[in-house]
Amino acid sequence: MTVIARRLAGHLARGIVMILVVATISFFIVRSIPGDPVAANVQKLIEQGMAPEAAEQATRVLYGFQPTGSLWQQYTDYMAGLLTFDLGQSVTHAGAPVTQVLGEAAKWTVLPVLAGTLLSFLVGIILGVYAAIKRTGKLGDILAISGSLLHGVPQYVLGLLLSAIFATLIPILPADGPVDILFEPGFNAGYIGSLVEHAVLPVVTYALAAYGGWILAMKSSVVTVLGDDFILAAELRGMKRSIIFRYIARNAILPLFTILALSLGLLLGGAVFIERIFNYPGLGLLLLDSITMRDYALMGGAFLLITAAIIVANIIADLFYSVIDPRVRSGEEVGA
């Protein structure tokens, strides 16, 4: 077995354990909430005229575990359902399966957050290199200050400002919902154009919110690389500035790839405030609504999905870093 395969197997084993732990915590949170929502749901159905046995069975389908019996029996029923991806049914979505509800919401989170994250990453690392190289000049100061200012502004403040400016004062962009309801869903110019138009403000908000962190991290990384011996050796050999620039950027960007992978894992959590401001039906807004409406099956499913995304992102980041950084790869080979 290769070094990469051993690392992957170890990560997968730890990831499965972490998912089981989160599932366990989610289950017991539901059972420990004051008022016992599971028992309350059974009682509500009985009061509506349903037989006790039928009420218990309906609640079992709804929450994904048997509401009667010992706590251990309920827990084993719940965990058995996870093996078949049965997360129960959503109370707030007319009994729809939780997996279906999460899938519908995920598409509205992944695309805008992914676009905003990648846009901020590309702009941030490019300007971060210039901010480090020109750190003694006005350009470096301006770039560093812009990064610091945006890094300190909360996401919801940026969202409110952009919405107020471009949707109210200068109404050139929509700020409500993911698409205009006048267009028929499908692969047509009107619908796609409306999707893009409605996504502009959320994407720009995500990008601006993350831009400050990327430019400051890249600047710090470049400054560190500038002091390395290989840069001094390249300058003494008379290499072209463009070649030295590529060396600097390639080595300085390595640590940021790990942060990028983790950021992509966190994107499934969405940005609750941004999705609320722009009424975007993503996972963040879904999770907030599930907590407000006490939709515990949906809440637990959202926690599991976000956890799984973070675990997968960690695995990808670790393996990818081993591939792109020869120093790490050579160290693994020696250790093996």
C-alpha positions as CSV (number, residue, x, y, z in Angstrom):
1,M,0.0,0.0,0.0
2,T,1.4,3.4,-1.0
3,V,1.8,6.3,1.4
4,I,-1.1,8.2,-0.1
5,A,-3.4,5.1,0.2
6,R,-2.5,4.7,3.8
7,R,-3.2,8.3,4.6
8,L,-6.5,8.1,2.7
9,A,-7.5,5.0,4.6
10,G,-6.7,6.7,7.9
11,H,-8.6,9.8,7.0
12,L,-11.7,7.8,5.9
13,A,-11.7,5.8,9.2
14,R,-11.4,9.0,11.3
15,G,-14.1,10.7,9.1
16,I,-16.6,7.9,9.6
17,V,-16.0,8.0,13.4
18,M,-16.6,11.8,13.4
19,I,-19.8,11.5,11.4
20,L,-21.1,8.9,13.8
21,V,-20.2,11.1,16.8
22,V,-22.1,14.1,15.2
23,A,-25.1,11.9,14.5
24,T,-25.1,10.7,18.1
25,I,-24.9,14.2,19.4
26,S,-27.7,15.3,17.1
27,F,-29.9,12.5,18.3
28,F,-29.4,13.2,22.0
29,I,-29.9,17.0,21.5
30,V,-33.4,16.2,20.1
31,R,-34.2,13.9,23.0
32,S,-32.9,16.4,25.6
33,I,-34.7,19.6,24.4
34,P,-37.2,20.7,27.1
35,G,-40.7,19.6,26.3
36,D,-39.7,16.4,24.5
37,P,-40.7,17.3,20.9
38,V,-41.0,13.6,19.9
39,A,-43.5,12.9,22.7
40,A,-45.3,16.2,21.9
41,N,-45.7,15.2,18.3
42,V,-47.2,11.8,19.3
43,Q,-49.6,13.5,21.7
44,K,-50.6,16.0,19.0
45,L,-51.5,13.3,16.5
46,I,-53.5,11.4,19.2
47,E,-55.4,14.6,19.9
48,Q,-56.2,14.9,16.2
49,G,-57.9,11.6,16.3
50,M,-55.1,9.2,15.4
51,A,-54.7,5.9,17.2
52,P,-51.7,5.7,19.6
53,E,-50.0,3.0,17.6
54,A,-50.5,4.9,14.4
55,A,-49.3,8.1,16.0
56,E,-46.1,6.4,17.2
57,Q,-45.5,4.9,13.7
58,A,-46.1,8.3,12.1
59,T,-43.6,9.9,14.5
60,R,-41.1,7.2,13.8
61,V,-41.3,7.9,10.1
62,L,-41.1,11.6,10.8
63,Y,-38.1,11.7,13.1
64,G,-36.3,8.5,11.9
65,F,-36.5,6.6,15.2
66,Q,-39.1,4.9,17.3
67,P,-40.6,7.3,19.9
68,T,-41.4,4.5,22.4
69,G,-39.1,1.9,24.0
70,S,-35.8,2.4,25.6
71,L,-33.5,5.2,24.7
72,W,-31.0,2.7,23.4
73,Q,-33.6,1.1,21.1
74,Q,-34.5,4.5,19.7
75,Y,-30.8,5.3,19.2
76,T,-30.1,2.0,17.3
77,D,-33.2,2.6,15.1
78,Y,-31.9,6.1,14.3
79,M,-28.4,4.9,13.4
80,A,-29.7,2.0,11.3
81,G,-31.7,4.6,9.3
82,L,-28.4,6.5,8.6
83,L,-26.9,3.4,6.9
84,T,-29.6,3.7,4.2
85,F,-29.5,7.5,4.2
86,D,-32.9,7.7,5.8
87,L,-32.8,10.9,7.9
88,G,-36.5,11.0,8.5
89,Q,-39.0,13.5,7.1
90,S,-39.2,17.3,7.4
91,V,-42.0,18.8,9.5
92,T,-41.8,22.1,7.7
93,H,-41.8,20.7,4.1
94,A,-45.0,18.6,4.1
95,G,-43.3,15.4,5.2
96,A,-40.7,15.5,2.4
97,P,-37.6,13.3,3.0
98,V,-34.9,15.3,4.7
99,T,-32.3,14.1,2.0
100,Q,-34.5,15.6,-0.7
101,V,-35.0,18.9,1.1
102,L,-31.2,19.2,1.8
103,G,-30.4,18.4,-1.9
104,E,-32.7,21.2,-3.1
105,A,-31.2,23.7,-0.7
106,A,-27.6,22.7,-1.4
107,K,-27.7,23.7,-5.0
108,W,-28.6,27.3,-4.0
109,T,-25.7,27.4,-1.6
110,V,-22.9,25.7,-3.5
111,L,-23.0,27.8,-6.7
112,P,-22.9,31.3,-5.3
113,V,-20.6,30.5,-2.4
114,L,-18.3,28.6,-4.6
115,A,-18.2,31.4,-7.1
116,G,-17.6,34.0,-4.4
117,T,-14.9,31.9,-2.7
118,L,-12.9,31.2,-5.9
119,L,-13.3,34.8,-7.0
120,S,-12.0,36.2,-3.7
121,F,-9.2,33.6,-3.7
122,L,-7.9,34.5,-7.2
123,V,-8.1,38.3,-6.6
124,G,-6.7,38.0,-3.1
125,I,-3.6,36.0,-3.9
126,I,-2.7,38.1,-6.9
127,L,-3.1,41.4,-5.0
128,G,-1.5,39.8,-2.0
129,V,1.7,39.1,-3.9
130,Y,1.9,42.8,-5.0
131,A,1.1,44.0,-1.5
132,A,4.1,42.1,-0.2
133,I,6.5,43.0,-3.0
134,K,5.4,46.7,-2.9
135,R,5.0,46.8,0.9
136,T,7.2,49.8,1.3
137,G,5.3,51.8,-1.3
138,K,1.8,53.4,-1.5
139,L,0.4,50.6,-3.5
140,G,1.3,48.0,-0.9
141,D,-0.2,50.3,1.9
142,I,-3.4,50.7,-0.1
143,L,-3.8,47.0,-0.7
144,A,-3.1,46.1,2.9
145,I,-5.5,48.7,4.2
146,S,-8.2,47.5,1.9
147,G,-7.7,43.9,3.1
148,S,-7.8,44.9,6.7
149,L,-10.9,47.0,6.4
150,L,-12.9,44.4,4.5
151,H,-11.6,41.6,6.7
152,G,-13.1,43.4,9.7
153,V,-16.5,44.1,8.3
154,P,-19.1,41.4,9.1
155,Q,-20.7,39.6,6.1
156,Y,-24.2,40.9,6.9
157,V,-23.1,44.5,7.0
158,L,-21.6,44.1,3.5
159,G,-24.8,42.4,2.3
160,L,-27.0,45.2,3.7
161,L,-24.8,47.9,2.1
162,L,-24.7,46.3,-1.3
163,S,-28.4,45.7,-1.2
164,A,-29.1,49.2,-0.1
165,I,-26.9,50.7,-2.8
166,F,-27.6,48.5,-5.8
167,A,-31.1,47.4,-5.1
168,T,-32.6,50.5,-3.6
169,L,-30.6,53.7,-4.2
170,I,-29.4,52.6,-7.6
171,P,-31.9,49.8,-8.5
172,I,-29.9,48.0,-11.1
173,L,-29.8,44.5,-9.5
174,P,-32.4,42.4,-7.8
175,A,-32.0,41.5,-4.1
176,D,-34.8,39.1,-3.4
177,G,-34.8,35.4,-4.2
178,P,-32.7,33.3,-6.5
179,V,-34.6,33.9,-9.7
180,D,-37.5,35.8,-11.2
181,I,-40.7,33.8,-11.0
182,L,-41.8,35.1,-14.4
183,F,-39.4,32.8,-16.2
184,E,-40.1,29.2,-16.7
185,P,-37.3,27.0,-15.2
186,G,-35.2,25.3,-17.8
187,F,-32.2,25.7,-20.0
188,N,-33.3,29.0,-21.7
189,A,-31.8,32.4,-21.9
190,G,-34.4,34.2,-19.8
191,Y,-34.2,31.8,-16.9
192,I,-30.4,31.5,-16.9
193,G,-30.0,35.3,-17.2
194,S,-32.3,35.8,-14.3
195,L,-30.3,33.3,-12.2
196,V,-27.1,35.1,-13.0
197,E,-28.6,38.6,-12.3
198,H,-30.0,37.5,-8.9
199,A,-26.7,35.8,-8.0
200,V,-24.5,38.9,-8.5
201,L,-25.1,40.6,-5.1
202,P,-24.7,37.4,-3.1
203,V,-21.6,36.3,-5.0
204,V,-20.0,39.8,-4.6
205,T,-20.9,39.8,-0.9
206,Y,-19.2,36.5,-0.4
207,A,-16.2,37.6,-2.4
208,L,-15.7,40.9,-0.6
209,A,-16.2,39.2,2.8
210,A,-13.4,36.7,2.1
211,Y,-11.1,39.0,0.1
212,G,-9.5,40.6,3.1
213,G,-8.5,37.3,4.6
214,W,-6.9,36.0,1.4
215,I,-4.9,39.2,0.6
216,L,-3.5,39.4,4.2
217,A,-2.7,35.7,4.3
218,M,-1.0,35.8,0.9
219,K,1.0,38.9,1.8
220,S,2.2,37.3,5.0
221,S,3.2,34.1,3.2
222,V,5.0,36.0,0.5
223,V,7.0,38.1,3.0
224,T,8.1,34.9,4.6
225,V,9.2,33.3,1.3
226,L,11.1,36.5,0.4
227,G,13.5,35.7,3.2
228,D,14.2,32.2,2.0
229,D,17.7,31.3,0.7
230,F,16.5,30.1,-2.7
231,I,15.2,33.6,-3.5
232,L,18.5,35.2,-2.6
233,A,20.3,32.5,-4.7
234,A,18.1,33.2,-7.7
235,E,18.8,37.0,-7.4
236,L,22.5,36.4,-7.2
237,R,22.4,34.2,-10.3
238,G,20.8,37.1,-12.2
239,M,17.5,35.3,-12.9
240,K,14.8,37.4,-14.5
241,R,12.4,39.1,-12.2
242,S,9.4,37.3,-13.8
243,I,11.0,33.9,-13.0
244,I,11.7,34.9,-9.4
245,F,8.1,36.2,-9.2
246,R,6.8,32.8,-10.2
247,Y,9.0,31.1,-7.7
248,I,7.8,33.4,-4.9
249,A,4.1,33.0,-5.9
250,R,4.3,29.2,-6.3
251,N,5.9,28.7,-2.9
252,A,3.8,31.2,-1.0
253,I,0.5,29.9,-2.3
254,L,1.0,26.4,-1.0
255,P,-0.3,27.0,2.6
256,L,-3.3,28.8,1.2
257,F,-4.5,25.8,-0.7
258,T,-5.2,24.0,2.5
259,I,-7.3,27.0,3.7
260,L,-9.1,27.1,0.4
261,A,-10.0,23.4,0.6
262,L,-11.4,23.9,4.1
263,S,-13.3,27.0,3.0
264,L,-14.9,24.9,0.2
265,G,-15.9,22.4,2.9
266,L,-17.5,25.0,5.0
267,L,-19.5,26.5,2.1
268,L,-22.2,23.9,2.6
269,G,-22.9,25.7,5.9
270,G,-23.7,28.7,3.8
271,A,-23.8,32.2,5.2
272,V,-27.0,32.4,7.2
273,F,-27.1,36.2,7.2
274,I,-26.4,36.7,3.5
275,E,-29.0,34.1,2.5
276,R,-31.5,35.8,4.8
277,I,-30.7,39.3,3.4
278,F,-31.1,38.2,-0.2
279,N,-33.8,35.6,0.6
280,Y,-31.6,32.9,-1.0
281,P,-33.0,29.4,-0.2
282,G,-29.7,27.8,0.7
283,L,-28.5,25.5,3.5
284,G,-27.8,28.4,5.8
285,L,-31.3,29.7,5.6
286,L,-32.7,26.2,5.8
287,L,-30.8,25.4,9.0
288,L,-31.9,28.7,10.6
289,D,-35.6,28.0,9.7
290,S,-35.3,24.4,11.0
291,I,-34.1,25.7,14.3
292,T,-36.8,28.3,14.5
293,M,-39.5,25.8,13.5
294,R,-38.1,23.0,15.6
295,D,-37.7,20.7,12.6
296,Y,-35.3,18.4,14.4
297,A,-35.0,15.8,11.6
298,L,-34.0,18.5,9.1
299,M,-31.7,20.2,11.7
300,G,-29.9,16.9,12.3
301,G,-29.6,16.2,8.6
302,A,-28.1,19.6,7.9
303,F,-25.5,19.2,10.7
304,L,-24.5,15.8,9.3
305,L,-24.2,17.2,5.7
306,I,-22.0,20.1,6.9
307,T,-19.9,17.8,9.0
308,A,-19.4,15.4,6.1
309,A,-18.4,18.3,3.8
310,I,-15.8,19.5,6.2
311,I,-14.4,16.0,6.7
312,V,-14.1,15.5,2.9
313,A,-12.5,18.9,2.5
314,N,-9.9,18.0,5.2
315,I,-9.1,14.8,3.4
316,I,-8.7,16.5,0.0
317,A,-6.6,19.3,1.5
318,D,-4.2,16.9,3.2
319,L,-3.8,14.7,0.1
320,F,-3.6,17.6,-2.3
321,Y,-0.9,19.3,-0.1
322,S,1.1,16.1,-0.2
323,V,1.0,16.1,-3.9
324,I,1.8,19.7,-4.7
325,D,4.5,20.2,-2.0
326,P,7.6,18.1,-2.8
327,R,8.9,18.8,0.7
328,V,6.0,17.0,2.4
329,R,6.0,14.2,-0.2
330,S,9.7,13.5,0.3
331,G,9.3,13.5,4.1
332,E,6.5,10.9,3.8
333,E,8.6,8.7,1.6
334,V,11.5,8.8,4.0
335,G,9.2,8.1,7.0
336,A,7.7,5.1,5.1
